[in-house]
Amino acid sequence: MTNKIIYWTSTILLSLLMCMSAGMYLFNTVMVEGIFKSLGYPTYIIYPLAFAKIVGVLAILTKKSTFLKELAYAGFFFDFILAFSAHIIANDGGHLTALAAMILLVVSYIYDKKVFKKA
């Protein structure tokens, strides 16, 4: 029971973080463009990233496809690593959010394996 609570808590928090991020990308694009420019990222990836975050959340929560779920976890992992390193280089303090997201991701992934293991 404890494993399920840890899994669902971390997964829901991760999902909320990704949905809020995607929402910000879609509805506050001008601000996000400024952040992307300051981090050295091209602004044309904002909309595809927003879409990928939404699809990734759906893949993790629905568990319709193990391959898509694993792909979503991997995509989020690389997104967080790149965000963390970019914020460290920019020295803007944003790295803590990326670090928190990475912790949620790792906990969700580990407990997904514990809770939903195939017999």
URKACOR-V85368 format. One line per field, one symbol per residue. phi: phi as a letter, one per 20 degrees, with the letter a starting at -180 (. if undefined). burial: 1 if it has 24 or more other ideal C-beta (glycine too) atoms within 12 Angstrom, else 0. Layout:
phi=???
burial=???
//
This chain:
phi=.ffffffffffffffffffffffffedcffffgfffffenefffeffffgfffffffffffelfcfffffffgfffgfgffffgffffffldnffffffffffgfffgfffffffdfef
burial=00000010011001101110110010000001001100101000010011011111101110000000100110111011011101100000010011001101101110110000000
//
